[in-house]
Amino acid sequence: MQFTLDSTFLSYAAHLVLGGNAIAITAVSPTFPKREEKDAKKMAREIGIQHLLVQTAEFDNDDFVKNPQNRCYICKKIRFESLVKWAKENDYKWVIDGGNVDDLDDYRPGMKALQELDIVRSPMIEAGLQKKDIRQLSKYVGLSTWNKQSAACLASRFSLRNSINS
């Protein structure tokens, strides 16, 4: 999990409710900025939630490297399959995602990948929370990410095919 506004709040809420039974996991790969990895570790310490890093390898997937329009679907599927595998190996019943209701109104091919995985849930969507709600709640409970802006994935900023072959 990247410690975005949504994921930070979800981690906070999970830790508040589940205590030591909640674990924040960040899927890291070459498409994940090092500063975000550092921020994820910092936010986990701030919240007090156990935090793990799981390596993923999007560049090992030929479909991802071809950089198709549904690259986000492929990437999300790879990352969350890794998280689901970890959860099942460690006897966790659910993997939760920080999606919110606003994500349903946007072009988000990665959301389809989550729906295909049997133990992945998006509790903030299920609760009907919008980004503005999560921002207000985050500010109320004192999370430093309450005003963090969204950032596009590194892979969306360049043509993967051209970058890898050059």
DSSP file with accessible surface (Angstrom, degrees, kcal/mol):
  #  RESIDUE AA STRUCTURE BP1 BP2  ACC     N-H-->O    O-->H-N    N-H-->O    O-->H-N    TCO  KAPPA ALPHA  PHI   PSI    X-CA   Y-CA   Z-CA
    1    1 A M              0   0   42      0, 0.0     2,-0.4     0, 0.0    96,-0.0   0.000 360.0 360.0 360.0 135.4    0.0    0.0    0.0
    2    2 A Q        -     0   0   56     24,-0.1     2,-2.3     1,-0.0     5,-0.2  -0.762 360.0-118.3 -87.7 137.7    1.1    3.4   -0.9
    3    3 A F        +     0   0    0     -2,-0.4     2,-0.1    33,-0.4    -1,-0.0  -0.413  58.3 150.5 -83.8  69.6    0.5    5.9    1.9
    4    4 A T     >  -     0   0   39     -2,-2.3     4,-2.6     1,-0.1     5,-0.3  -0.302  67.5 -88.8 -79.6 176.9   -1.9    8.1    0.0
    5    5 A L  H  > S+     0   0    4    143,-0.2     4,-2.2     1,-0.2     5,-0.2   0.954 129.5  43.4 -50.9 -52.5   -4.6   10.0    1.7
    6    6 A D  H  > S+     0   0   12      1,-0.2     4,-2.5     2,-0.2    -1,-0.2   0.934 115.4  45.3 -65.3 -49.0   -7.0    7.0    1.3
    7    7 A S  H  > S+     0   0   18     -5,-0.2     4,-2.5     2,-0.2    -1,-0.2   0.861 111.8  53.0 -67.1 -34.6   -4.6    4.2    2.2
    8    8 A T  H  X S+     0   0    0     -4,-2.6     4,-2.7     2,-0.2    -1,-0.2   0.950 111.5  45.4 -64.7 -47.0   -3.3    6.1    5.3
    9    9 A F  H  X S+     0   0   23     -4,-2.2     4,-2.9    -5,-0.3     5,-0.2   0.925 113.1  50.5 -62.9 -42.5   -6.8    6.7    6.6
   10   10 A L  H  X S+     0   0   17     -4,-2.5     4,-2.8     1,-0.2     5,-0.2   0.924 111.3  48.5 -61.8 -42.0   -7.7    3.0    5.9
   11   11 A S  H  X S+     0   0    6     -4,-2.5     4,-2.6     2,-0.2     5,-0.2   0.917 111.6  50.1 -63.4 -42.9   -4.6    1.9    7.7
   12   12 A Y  H  X S+     0   0   62     -4,-2.7     4,-2.6     2,-0.2    -2,-0.2   0.946 113.5  44.9 -59.0 -49.5   -5.4    4.2   10.7
   13   13 A A  H  X S+     0   0   30     -4,-2.9     4,-2.4     2,-0.2     5,-0.3   0.913 113.2  50.4 -64.7 -41.8   -9.0    2.8   10.9
   14   14 A A  H  X S+     0   0   15     -4,-2.8     4,-3.4    -5,-0.2     5,-0.4   0.927 113.2  46.0 -62.8 -43.4   -7.9   -0.8   10.5
   15   15 A H  H  X S+     0   0   54     -4,-2.6     4,-2.1    -5,-0.2    -2,-0.2   0.904 110.9  53.2 -66.6 -39.1   -5.3   -0.3   13.3
   16   16 A L  H  < S+     0   0  121     -4,-2.6    -2,-0.2    -5,-0.2    -1,-0.2   0.918 120.8  31.9 -60.5 -43.3   -7.9    1.4   15.5
   17   17 A V  H  < S+     0   0  119     -4,-2.4    -2,-0.2    -5,-0.2    -1,-0.2   0.897 133.0  27.5 -83.2 -42.8  -10.4   -1.4   15.1
   18   18 A L  H >< S-     0   0   93     -4,-3.4     3,-2.1    -5,-0.3    -3,-0.2   0.537  81.5-169.2-103.1 -10.7   -8.1   -4.5   14.8
   19   19 A G  G >< S+     0   0   26     -4,-2.1     3,-1.9    -5,-0.4    -1,-0.2  -0.261  74.7   1.2  58.3-130.6   -5.0   -3.4   16.7
   20   20 A G  G 3  S+     0   0   65      1,-0.3    -1,-0.3    29,-0.1    -5,-0.1   0.550 123.5  72.7 -69.1  -7.5   -2.1   -5.8   16.2
   21   21 A N  G <  S+     0   0  120     -3,-2.1     2,-0.4    -6,-0.1    -1,-0.3   0.562  84.0  81.9 -82.3  -9.4   -4.2   -7.9   13.8
   22   22 A A    <   -     0   0    8     -3,-1.9    28,-0.7    -7,-0.1     2,-0.4  -0.811  59.4-175.1 -96.9 137.4   -4.0   -5.3   11.1
   23   23 A I  E     -a   50   0A  34     -2,-0.4     2,-0.5    26,-0.1    28,-0.2  -1.000  17.4-144.0-132.0 131.2   -0.9   -5.1    8.9
   24   24 A A  E     -a   51   0A   4     26,-3.0    28,-2.5    -2,-0.4     2,-0.5  -0.828  20.5-167.5 -91.5 130.6   -0.1   -2.4    6.3
   25   25 A I  E     -a   52   0A  24     -2,-0.5     2,-0.5    26,-0.2    28,-0.2  -0.984   8.1-158.8-123.7 130.2    1.6   -3.9    3.3
   26   26 A T  E     -a   53   0A   0     26,-2.7    28,-2.7    -2,-0.5     2,-0.6  -0.931  11.6-144.3-107.9 123.0    3.3   -1.8    0.6
   27   27 A A  E     -a   54   0A   7     -2,-0.5     2,-0.4    26,-0.2    28,-0.2  -0.790  25.9-167.6 -83.3 119.7    3.9   -3.5   -2.8
   28   28 A V  E     +a   55   0A   3     26,-2.6    28,-2.7    -2,-0.6     6,-0.0  -0.883  20.3 141.2-116.7 144.6    7.2   -2.1   -4.1
   29   29 A S    >   -     0   0   12     -2,-0.4     3,-2.2    26,-0.2    28,-0.1  -0.927  67.9 -75.6-159.9 178.6    8.7   -2.3   -7.5
   30   30 A P  T 3  S+     0   0   94      0, 0.0     4,-0.1     0, 0.0    27,-0.1   0.731 128.4  59.4 -61.1 -18.4   10.7   -0.1   -9.9
   31   31 A T  T 3  S+     0   0    5      2,-0.1   123,-0.9   123,-0.1   124,-0.3   0.492  89.5  85.9 -87.2  -0.8    7.5    1.8  -10.7
   32   32 A F  S <  S-     0   0   12     -3,-2.2    -3,-0.1   121,-0.1     5,-0.1  -0.887  86.0-121.7-103.6 117.5    7.1    2.7   -7.1
   33   33 A P    >>  -     0   0   20      0, 0.0     4,-1.6     0, 0.0     3,-0.6  -0.276  11.0-132.9 -60.7 138.2    9.0    5.9   -6.1
   34   34 A K  H 3> S+     0   0  154      1,-0.2     4,-2.4     2,-0.2     5,-0.2   0.853 107.2  58.7 -58.4 -36.1   11.6    5.5   -3.3
   35   35 A R  H 3> S+     0   0  133      1,-0.2     4,-2.5     2,-0.2    -1,-0.2   0.867 103.9  51.7 -65.3 -32.2   10.3    8.6   -1.6
   36   36 A E  H <> S+     0   0    9     -3,-0.6     4,-2.5     2,-0.2   -33,-0.4   0.876 107.9  51.7 -70.1 -36.7    6.8    6.9   -1.4
   37   37 A E  H  X S+     0   0   23     -4,-1.6     4,-2.1     2,-0.2    -2,-0.2   0.937 111.6  47.1 -62.0 -44.6    8.4    3.8    0.2
   38   38 A K  H  X S+     0   0  155     -4,-2.4     4,-2.2     1,-0.2    -2,-0.2   0.923 112.7  49.1 -62.9 -43.6   10.1    6.1    2.8
   39   39 A D  H  X S+     0   0   55     -4,-2.5     4,-2.9     1,-0.2     5,-0.2   0.878 108.1  54.7 -63.2 -38.1    6.8    7.9    3.4
   40   40 A A  H  X S+     0   0    0     -4,-2.5     4,-2.3     2,-0.2    -1,-0.2   0.930 109.1  47.1 -62.5 -43.9    5.0    4.6    3.8
   41   41 A K  H  X S+     0   0   83     -4,-2.1     4,-2.0     1,-0.2    -2,-0.2   0.919 113.6  48.9 -63.4 -42.0    7.4    3.5    6.5
   42   42 A K  H  X S+     0   0  102     -4,-2.2     4,-2.4     1,-0.2    -2,-0.2   0.925 111.8  47.9 -64.0 -45.7    7.1    6.9    8.2
   43   43 A M  H  X S+     0   0    7     -4,-2.9     4,-2.6     1,-0.2     5,-0.3   0.893 108.9  53.9 -66.3 -37.6    3.3    6.9    8.2
   44   44 A A  H  X>S+     0   0    2     -4,-2.3     4,-2.6    -5,-0.2     5,-1.4   0.925 110.5  46.9 -62.0 -42.6    3.1    3.3    9.5
   45   45 A R  H  <5S+     0   0  177     -4,-2.0    -2,-0.2     2,-0.2    -1,-0.2   0.917 111.4  52.0 -63.0 -42.8    5.3    4.3   12.4
   46   46 A E  H  <5S+     0   0   93     -4,-2.4    -2,-0.2     1,-0.2    -1,-0.2   0.903 116.0  39.7 -60.3 -42.4    3.1    7.4   13.0
   47   47 A I  H  <5S-     0   0   21     -4,-2.6    -1,-0.2    -5,-0.1    -2,-0.2   0.828 107.3-126.8 -76.0 -33.1    0.0    5.3   13.0
   48   48 A G  T  <5 +     0   0   46     -4,-2.6     2,-0.3     1,-0.3    -3,-0.2   0.592  59.8 141.2  93.3  14.4    1.6    2.5   15.0
   49   49 A I      < -     0   0   11     -5,-1.4    -1,-0.3    -6,-0.2   -26,-0.1  -0.663  60.0-106.7 -92.5 142.9    0.6   -0.2   12.5
   50   50 A Q  E     -a   23   0A 106    -28,-0.7   -26,-3.0    -2,-0.3     2,-0.4  -0.433  42.0-159.3 -61.7 141.8    2.9   -3.1   11.6
   51   51 A H  E     -a   24   0A  39    -28,-0.2     2,-0.3    -2,-0.1   -26,-0.2  -0.989  13.9-178.5-135.8 132.1    4.2   -2.5    8.1
   52   52 A L  E     -a   25   0A  50    -28,-2.5   -26,-2.7    -2,-0.4     2,-0.4  -0.926  18.9-138.4-124.9 154.8    5.7   -4.9    5.5
   53   53 A L  E     -a   26   0A  62     -2,-0.3     2,-0.5   -28,-0.2   -26,-0.2  -0.939  14.8-167.7-111.2 133.3    7.2   -4.5    2.1
   54   54 A V  E     -a   27   0A  26    -28,-2.7   -26,-2.6    -2,-0.4     2,-0.3  -0.991  18.3-134.0-120.8 123.9    6.3   -7.0   -0.6
   55   55 A Q  E     -a   28   0A 135     -2,-0.5     2,-0.3   -28,-0.2   -26,-0.2  -0.590  23.7-174.1 -76.7 135.3    8.3   -6.9   -3.9
   56   56 A T        -     0   0   10    -28,-2.7     2,-0.2    -2,-0.3     3,-0.1  -0.873  16.9-148.0-124.1 163.8    6.4   -7.1   -7.1
   57   57 A A    >   +     0   0   43     -2,-0.3     3,-1.5     1,-0.1     4,-0.3  -0.565  27.5 160.0-135.7  69.1    7.8   -7.4  -10.6
   58   58 A E  G >  S+     0   0    0      1,-0.3     3,-1.9    -2,-0.2     7,-0.3   0.862  76.5  62.3 -58.6 -35.9    5.6   -5.7  -13.2
   59   59 A F  G 3  S+     0   0   62      1,-0.3    -1,-0.3    -3,-0.1     6,-0.1   0.648  92.6  64.9 -69.6 -12.3    8.5   -5.4  -15.7
   60   60 A D  G <  S+     0   0  134     -3,-1.5     2,-0.7     1,-0.0    -1,-0.3   0.560  86.2  86.2 -81.5  -7.8    8.6   -9.3  -15.8
   61   61 A N    <>  -     0   0   52     -3,-1.9     4,-2.2    -4,-0.3     3,-0.3  -0.849  67.8-155.8 -99.0 115.1    5.1   -9.3  -17.3
   62   62 A D  H  > S+     0   0  122     -2,-0.7     4,-1.9     1,-0.2    -1,-0.2   0.851  93.8  55.7 -58.5 -37.1    5.2   -8.9  -21.1
   63   63 A D  H  4 S+     0   0   90      2,-0.2     4,-0.3     1,-0.2    -1,-0.2   0.903 109.0  47.1 -64.3 -39.2    1.7   -7.5  -21.2
   64   64 A F  H >4 S+     0   0    1     -3,-0.3     3,-1.8    -6,-0.2    -2,-0.2   0.939 110.3  52.5 -65.1 -45.2    2.6   -4.7  -18.7
   65   65 A V  H 3< S+     0   0   29     -4,-2.2    -2,-0.2    -7,-0.3    -1,-0.2   0.836  97.0  66.1 -64.1 -30.2    5.8   -3.9  -20.7
   66   66 A K  T 3< S-     0   0  113     -4,-1.9    -1,-0.3    -5,-0.2    -2,-0.2   0.666 101.7-138.6 -66.1 -13.2    3.8   -3.5  -23.9
   67   67 A N    <   -     0   0   35     -3,-1.8    -3,-0.1    -4,-0.3    -2,-0.1   0.899  32.3-179.4  59.4  49.9    2.2   -0.5  -22.2
   68   68 A P    >   -     0   0   41      0, 0.0     3,-1.8     0, 0.0     4,-0.2  -0.201  45.1 -97.4 -74.7 172.5   -1.4   -1.2  -23.4
   69   69 A Q  T 3  S+     0   0  165      1,-0.3     3,-0.4     2,-0.1     4,-0.1   0.826 125.5  53.1 -59.8 -30.5   -4.3    1.1  -22.4
   70   70 A N  T >>  +     0   0   66      1,-0.2     4,-1.9     2,-0.1     3,-0.8   0.081  68.8 124.5 -95.8  27.5   -5.2   -1.3  -19.6
   71   71 A R  H <> S+     0   0   37     -3,-1.8     4,-2.9     1,-0.3     5,-0.2   0.877  70.9  58.0 -53.3 -37.6   -1.7   -1.2  -18.1
   72   72 A C  H 3> S+     0   0   60     -3,-0.4     4,-2.6     1,-0.2    -1,-0.3   0.888 104.1  51.6 -63.8 -36.7   -3.2   -0.1  -14.8
   73   73 A Y  H <> S+     0   0   45     -3,-0.8     4,-2.5     2,-0.2    -1,-0.2   0.948 111.8  46.4 -61.2 -48.4   -5.3   -3.2  -14.7
   74   74 A I  H  X S+     0   0   18     -4,-1.9     4,-2.5     2,-0.2    -2,-0.2   0.934 114.6  46.9 -62.3 -46.4   -2.3   -5.4  -15.3
   75   75 A C  H  X S+     0   0   14     -4,-2.9     4,-2.8     1,-0.2     5,-0.2   0.941 113.2  47.6 -62.5 -48.7   -0.2   -3.7  -12.7
   76   76 A K  H  X S+     0   0   62     -4,-2.6     4,-2.9    -5,-0.2     5,-0.3   0.898 111.8  51.5 -61.5 -39.9   -3.0   -3.7  -10.0
   77   77 A K  H  X S+     0   0   39     -4,-2.5     4,-2.4    -5,-0.2    -1,-0.2   0.939 111.4  47.1 -63.3 -45.5   -3.6   -7.4  -10.7
   78   78 A I  H  X S+     0   0   24     -4,-2.5     4,-1.7     2,-0.2    -2,-0.2   0.945 116.0  44.7 -61.1 -48.8    0.1   -8.3  -10.3
   79   79 A R  H  X S+     0   0   36     -4,-2.8     4,-1.8     1,-0.2    -2,-0.2   0.935 116.7  43.6 -63.7 -47.9    0.4   -6.3   -7.1
   80   80 A F  H  X S+     0   0   21     -4,-2.9     4,-2.9    -5,-0.2     5,-0.2   0.816 107.6  58.5 -75.0 -26.8   -2.8   -7.5   -5.5
   81   81 A E  H  X S+     0   0   94     -4,-2.4     4,-2.5    -5,-0.3    -1,-0.2   0.909 107.5  49.8 -62.9 -36.8   -2.1  -11.1   -6.5
   82   82 A S  H  X S+     0   0   35     -4,-1.7     4,-2.3    -5,-0.2    -2,-0.2   0.910 112.4  46.5 -64.7 -42.0    1.1  -10.8   -4.5
   83   83 A L  H  X S+     0   0   14     -4,-1.8     4,-2.7     2,-0.2    -2,-0.2   0.900 112.4  49.7 -68.2 -40.5   -0.8   -9.4   -1.6
   84   84 A V  H  X S+     0   0   12     -4,-2.9     4,-2.8     2,-0.2     5,-0.2   0.925 110.3  50.9 -63.4 -43.7   -3.5  -12.1   -1.8
   85   85 A K  H  X S+     0   0  127     -4,-2.5     4,-2.4    -5,-0.2    -2,-0.2   0.942 111.9  47.2 -58.9 -47.1   -0.8  -14.8   -1.9
   86   86 A W  H  X S+     0   0   50     -4,-2.3     4,-1.4     1,-0.2    -2,-0.2   0.931 112.0  50.6 -59.6 -46.7    0.9  -13.3    1.2
   87   87 A A  H  <>S+     0   0    3     -4,-2.7     5,-3.1     1,-0.2     3,-0.3   0.926 111.9  46.4 -59.6 -46.4   -2.4  -13.0    3.0
   88   88 A K  H ><5S+     0   0  107     -4,-2.8     3,-1.2     1,-0.2    -1,-0.2   0.906 111.5  51.3 -65.7 -39.0   -3.4  -16.6    2.3
   89   89 A E  H 3<5S+     0   0  118     -4,-2.4    -1,-0.2     1,-0.2    -2,-0.2   0.755 115.7  43.2 -67.2 -24.1    0.1  -17.9    3.3
   90   90 A N  T 3<5S-     0   0   74     -4,-1.4    -1,-0.2    -3,-0.3    -2,-0.2   0.129 116.9-109.1-111.4  18.7   -0.2  -16.0    6.6
   91   91 A D  T < 5 +     0   0  156     -3,-1.2     2,-0.5     1,-0.2    -3,-0.2   0.826  63.9 150.9  59.8  38.8   -3.8  -16.9    7.4
   92   92 A Y      < -     0   0   75     -5,-3.1    -1,-0.2    -6,-0.2    -2,-0.1  -0.868  36.3-154.9 -98.5 135.6   -5.3  -13.5    6.8
   93   93 A K  S    S+     0   0  154     -2,-0.5     2,-0.3     1,-0.1    -1,-0.1   0.802  70.7  30.1 -79.8 -31.2   -8.9  -13.6    5.6
   94   94 A W        -     0   0  106     -7,-0.1     2,-0.4    26,-0.0    26,-0.2  -0.958  51.4-157.6-134.2 150.5   -9.0  -10.2    3.8
   95   95 A V  E     -b  120   0B  18     24,-2.6    26,-2.5    -2,-0.3     2,-0.4  -0.993  28.0-155.3-116.8 127.2   -6.9   -7.8    1.8
   96   96 A I  E     -b  121   0B  71     -2,-0.4     2,-0.3    24,-0.2    26,-0.2  -0.860   4.1-153.6-113.0 147.9   -8.4   -4.4    1.9
   97   97 A D        -     0   0   15     24,-2.6    27,-0.5    -2,-0.4    -2,-0.0  -0.847  20.3-128.1-117.2 150.3   -7.9   -1.6   -0.6
   98   98 A G        +     0   0    6     -2,-0.3    24,-0.1    24,-0.1   -89,-0.1   0.141  57.4 139.3 -87.1  20.8   -8.1    2.2   -0.1
   99   99 A G        -     0   0    4    -93,-0.1    26,-0.4   -92,-0.0    25,-0.3  -0.252  33.1-161.7 -62.4 151.7  -10.5    2.8   -3.0
  100  100 A N    >   -     0   0    0     24,-0.1     3,-1.6    25,-0.1     4,-0.5  -0.839  35.9 -94.2-130.4 171.9  -13.3    5.4   -2.5
  101  101 A V  G >  S+     0   0   35     28,-2.7     3,-1.6    23,-0.3     4,-0.5   0.836 119.7  62.9 -57.7 -35.1  -16.6    6.1   -4.2
  102  102 A D  G >  S+     0   0   53     27,-0.3     3,-1.2     1,-0.3     4,-0.3   0.812  92.3  66.0 -61.7 -28.1  -15.0    8.8   -6.4
  103  103 A D  G X  S+     0   0   12     -3,-1.6     3,-0.8     1,-0.2    -1,-0.3   0.769  92.0  62.6 -63.9 -24.3  -12.9    6.1   -7.9
  104  104 A L  G <  S+     0   0   90     -3,-1.6    -1,-0.2    -4,-0.5    -2,-0.2   0.723 100.2  52.6 -74.3 -20.8  -16.0    4.6   -9.4
  105  105 A D  G <  S+     0   0  136     -3,-1.2     2,-0.2    -4,-0.5    -1,-0.2   0.431 102.8  71.9 -92.5  -1.5  -16.7    7.7  -11.5
  106  106 A D  S <  S-     0   0   97     -3,-0.8     2,-1.0    -4,-0.3    -3,-0.0  -0.697  98.5 -93.1-110.2 164.0  -13.2    7.8  -13.0
  107  107 A Y        +     0   0  143     -2,-0.2     3,-0.1     1,-0.1    -2,-0.1  -0.677  59.2 157.8 -77.1 103.3  -11.5    5.6  -15.6
  108  108 A R    >>  +     0   0  112     -2,-1.0     3,-1.5     1,-0.1     4,-0.6  -0.711  18.6 173.8-132.0  81.9   -9.9    3.1  -13.3
  109  109 A P  H >> S+     0   0   21      0, 0.0     4,-1.0     0, 0.0     3,-0.8   0.809  78.7  67.7 -61.7 -24.2   -9.1   -0.2  -15.0
  110  110 A G  H 3> S+     0   0    6      1,-0.2     4,-1.5     2,-0.2     3,-0.1   0.805  87.5  66.4 -65.6 -26.0   -7.3   -1.3  -11.9
  111  111 A M  H <> S+     0   0   21     -3,-1.5     4,-1.7     1,-0.2    -1,-0.2   0.874  95.8  56.6 -63.3 -34.6  -10.6   -1.5  -10.0
  112  112 A K  H <X S+     0   0  117     -3,-0.8     4,-1.1    -4,-0.6    -1,-0.2   0.900 102.1  55.8 -63.2 -39.2  -11.7   -4.3  -12.2
  113  113 A A  H >< S+     0   0    0     -4,-1.0     3,-0.5     1,-0.2     4,-0.4   0.904 106.0  51.1 -61.2 -39.4   -8.6   -6.3  -11.2
  114  114 A L  H >< S+     0   0    7     -4,-1.5     3,-1.4     1,-0.2     6,-0.3   0.885 104.8  56.2 -66.1 -38.3   -9.6   -6.0   -7.5
  115  115 A Q  H 3< S+     0   0  147     -4,-1.7    -1,-0.2     1,-0.3    -2,-0.2   0.757 102.1  58.3 -65.1 -23.3  -13.1   -7.2   -8.2
  116  116 A E  T << S+     0   0   76     -4,-1.1     2,-0.6    -3,-0.5    -1,-0.3   0.576  88.9  84.4 -83.0 -10.7  -11.6  -10.4   -9.7
  117  117 A L  S X  S-     0   0   21     -3,-1.4     3,-1.5    -4,-0.4   -36,-0.0  -0.858  73.8-144.0-101.5 122.9   -9.7  -11.3   -6.6
  118  118 A D  T 3  S+     0   0  115     -2,-0.6    -1,-0.1     1,-0.3    -4,-0.0   0.714  92.7  38.5 -62.8 -27.7  -11.9  -13.2   -4.1
  119  119 A I  T 3  S+     0   0   21    -25,-0.1   -24,-2.6     2,-0.0     2,-0.5   0.317  88.6 106.1-109.6  12.5  -10.5  -11.8   -0.8
  120  120 A V  E <   +b   95   0B  16     -3,-1.5     2,-0.3    -6,-0.3   -24,-0.2  -0.786  44.7 177.5 -94.1 130.0   -9.9   -8.2   -1.8
  121  121 A R  E     -b   96   0B  98    -26,-2.5   -24,-2.6    -2,-0.5    -2,-0.0  -0.920  27.4-149.7-127.7 155.7  -12.4   -5.7   -0.4
  122  122 A S    >>  -     0   0   17     -2,-0.3     4,-2.3   -26,-0.2     3,-0.8  -0.779  18.1-179.7-123.3  82.7  -12.7   -1.9   -0.6
  123  123 A P  H 3> S+     0   0   41      0, 0.0     4,-2.0     0, 0.0     6,-0.2   0.798  78.0  56.4 -61.5 -29.2  -14.4   -0.9    2.7
  124  124 A M  H 34>S+     0   0    6    -27,-0.5     5,-2.7   -25,-0.3     4,-0.3   0.858 109.5  46.7 -73.8 -30.4  -14.5    2.8    2.0
  125  125 A I  H X45S+     0   0   35     -3,-0.8     3,-1.5   -26,-0.4    -1,-0.2   0.937 111.8  51.2 -68.2 -46.0  -16.4    2.2   -1.2
  126  126 A E  H 3<5S+     0   0  110     -4,-2.3    -2,-0.2     1,-0.3    -1,-0.2   0.844 111.1  48.4 -60.1 -32.1  -18.7   -0.2    0.7
  127  127 A A  T 3<5S-     0   0   72     -4,-2.0    -1,-0.3    -5,-0.2    -2,-0.2   0.515 114.7-118.4 -85.3  -6.2  -19.2    2.6    3.3
  128  128 A G  T < 5 +     0   0   42     -3,-1.5     2,-0.3    -4,-0.3    -3,-0.2   0.720  54.0 163.9  78.1  23.4  -20.0    5.1    0.6
  129  129 A L      < -     0   0   38     -5,-2.7   -28,-2.7    -6,-0.2   -27,-0.3  -0.594  22.2-156.2 -81.7 132.6  -17.0    7.4    1.5
  130  130 A Q     >  -     0   0   67     -2,-0.3     4,-2.2   -30,-0.2     3,-0.4  -0.574  34.4-101.6 -95.7 166.6  -15.9   10.0   -1.0
  131  131 A K  H  > S+     0   0   38      1,-0.2     4,-2.7     2,-0.2     5,-0.2   0.906 123.5  54.2 -54.6 -42.9  -12.4   11.6   -1.2
  132  132 A K  H  > S+     0   0  125      1,-0.2     4,-2.3     2,-0.2    -1,-0.2   0.875 107.6  50.7 -63.8 -35.2  -13.7   14.7    0.6
  133  133 A D  H  > S+     0   0   42     -3,-0.4     4,-2.8     2,-0.2    -1,-0.2   0.926 111.4  47.3 -65.0 -44.6  -15.1   12.6    3.5
  134  134 A I  H  X S+     0   0    0     -4,-2.2     4,-2.6     2,-0.2    -2,-0.2   0.900 111.3  51.6 -65.6 -39.1  -11.8   10.8    3.9
  135  135 A R  H  X S+     0   0   56     -4,-2.7     4,-2.3    -5,-0.2    -1,-0.2   0.941 112.4  45.7 -61.7 -46.7   -9.9   14.1    3.8
  136  136 A Q  H  X S+     0   0  131     -4,-2.3     4,-2.5     2,-0.2    -2,-0.2   0.923 114.7  47.1 -64.1 -44.8  -12.2   15.6    6.5
  137  137 A L  H  X S+     0   0   67     -4,-2.8     4,-2.2     2,-0.2    -1,-0.2   0.905 111.3  52.1 -63.9 -39.9  -11.9   12.5    8.7
  138  138 A S  H  X>S+     0   0    0     -4,-2.6     5,-2.7    -5,-0.2     4,-0.6   0.912 111.2  46.6 -63.3 -42.2   -8.2   12.4    8.2
  139  139 A K  H ><5S+     0   0  120     -4,-2.3     3,-1.0     3,-0.2    -2,-0.2   0.929 110.1  54.4 -64.9 -42.5   -7.9   16.0    9.3
  140  140 A Y  H 3<5S+     0   0  201     -4,-2.5    -2,-0.2     1,-0.3    -1,-0.2   0.886 112.1  42.4 -59.7 -41.8  -10.2   15.4   12.3
  141  141 A V  H 3<5S-     0   0   50     -4,-2.2    -1,-0.3    -5,-0.1    -2,-0.2   0.482 118.8-110.1 -88.3  -1.0   -8.0   12.5   13.6
  142  142 A G  T <<5 +     0   0   57     -3,-1.0     2,-0.4    -4,-0.6    -3,-0.2   0.717  55.7 162.6  86.5  23.7   -4.8   14.3   12.9
  143  143 A L    > < -     0   0    8     -5,-2.7     3,-1.7    -6,-0.2    -1,-0.2  -0.615  37.5-141.1 -77.9 132.0   -3.3   12.4   10.0
  144  144 A S  G >  S+     0   0   57     -2,-0.4     3,-0.5     1,-0.3    -1,-0.1   0.660  97.5  65.2 -68.2 -14.4   -0.6   14.4    8.3
  145  145 A T  G >   +     0   0    8      1,-0.2     3,-2.2     2,-0.1    -1,-0.3   0.408  66.2 108.4 -87.2   5.8   -1.8   13.1    4.9
  146  146 A W  G <  S+     0   0   84     -3,-1.7    -1,-0.2     1,-0.3    -7,-0.2   0.804  91.1  30.7 -57.2 -28.6   -5.2   14.9    5.1
  147  147 A N  G <  S+     0   0   83     -3,-0.5    -1,-0.3    -9,-0.1     2,-0.2   0.204  87.0 135.0-115.3  18.6   -4.1   17.3    2.5
  148  148 A K    <   -     0   0   47     -3,-2.2  -143,-0.2     1,-0.1     2,-0.2  -0.464  51.8-130.3 -68.6 132.1   -1.8   15.1    0.4
  149  149 A Q        -     0   0  143     -2,-0.2     2,-0.1     1,-0.1    -1,-0.1  -0.514  23.2-102.8 -82.2 151.8   -2.4   15.5   -3.3
  150  150 A S        -     0   0   89     -2,-0.2     2,-0.4  -146,-0.1    -1,-0.1  -0.406  36.0-158.2 -69.1 149.1   -2.9   12.5   -5.6
  151  151 A A        -     0   0   55     -2,-0.1     2,-0.1     0, 0.0     3,-0.1  -0.996  15.1-120.2-133.5 138.6    0.0   11.5   -7.7
  152  152 A A        -     0   0   60     -2,-0.4     5,-0.1     1,-0.1     2,-0.0  -0.410  39.4 -95.7 -73.3 150.7    0.1    9.5  -10.9
  153  153 A C    >   -     0   0   54      1,-0.1     3,-1.2    -2,-0.1     4,-0.3  -0.318  29.4-120.7 -61.0 146.0    2.0    6.3  -11.1
  154  154 A L  G >  S+     0   0   50   -123,-0.9     3,-1.6     1,-0.3     4,-0.2   0.870 112.1  61.0 -57.9 -36.0    5.5    6.6  -12.5
  155  155 A A  G >  S+     0   0    1   -124,-0.3     3,-0.7     1,-0.3    -1,-0.3   0.755  96.5  60.2 -66.8 -20.9    4.6    4.1  -15.3
  156  156 A S  G <  S+     0   0   54     -3,-1.2    -1,-0.3     1,-0.2    -2,-0.2   0.569  93.9  67.3 -82.2  -4.3    1.9    6.5  -16.5
  157  157 A R  G <  S+     0   0  132     -3,-1.6     2,-0.3    -4,-0.3    -1,-0.2   0.482 106.7  20.8 -96.4  -5.0    4.4    9.2  -17.2
  158  158 A F  S <  S-     0   0   89     -3,-0.7     2,-0.7    -4,-0.2     3,-0.1  -0.986  86.4 -90.2-155.5 164.2    6.3    7.6  -20.1
  159  159 A S     >  -     0   0   42     -2,-0.3     4,-2.0     1,-0.2     5,-0.2  -0.694  31.6-160.3 -80.0 113.4    6.1    5.0  -22.8
  160  160 A L  H  > S+     0   0    1     -2,-0.7     4,-2.7    -5,-0.2     5,-0.3   0.915  87.7  55.3 -62.7 -43.0    7.4    1.8  -21.2
  161  161 A R  H  > S+     0   0  121      1,-0.2     4,-1.9     2,-0.2    -1,-0.2   0.948 112.3  42.3 -57.9 -48.3    8.1    0.1  -24.6
  162  162 A N  H  > S+     0   0  107      1,-0.2     4,-0.8     2,-0.2    -1,-0.2   0.879 115.1  50.5 -68.0 -36.3   10.3    3.0  -25.8
  163  163 A S  H  < S+     0   0   57     -4,-2.0    -1,-0.2     1,-0.2     3,-0.2   0.893 112.7  44.7 -70.8 -39.0   12.0    3.4  -22.4
  164  164 A I  H  < S+     0   0   79     -4,-2.7    -2,-0.2     1,-0.2    -1,-0.2   0.896 115.5  46.3 -74.9 -36.3   12.9   -0.3  -22.1
  165  165 A N  H  <        0   0  126     -4,-1.9    -1,-0.2    -5,-0.3    -2,-0.2   0.574 360.0 360.0 -85.0  -8.0   14.1   -0.8  -25.6
  166  166 A S     <        0   0  128     -4,-0.8    -3,-0.0    -3,-0.2    -4,-0.0  -0.304 360.0 360.0 -91.2 360.0   16.3    2.3  -25.8
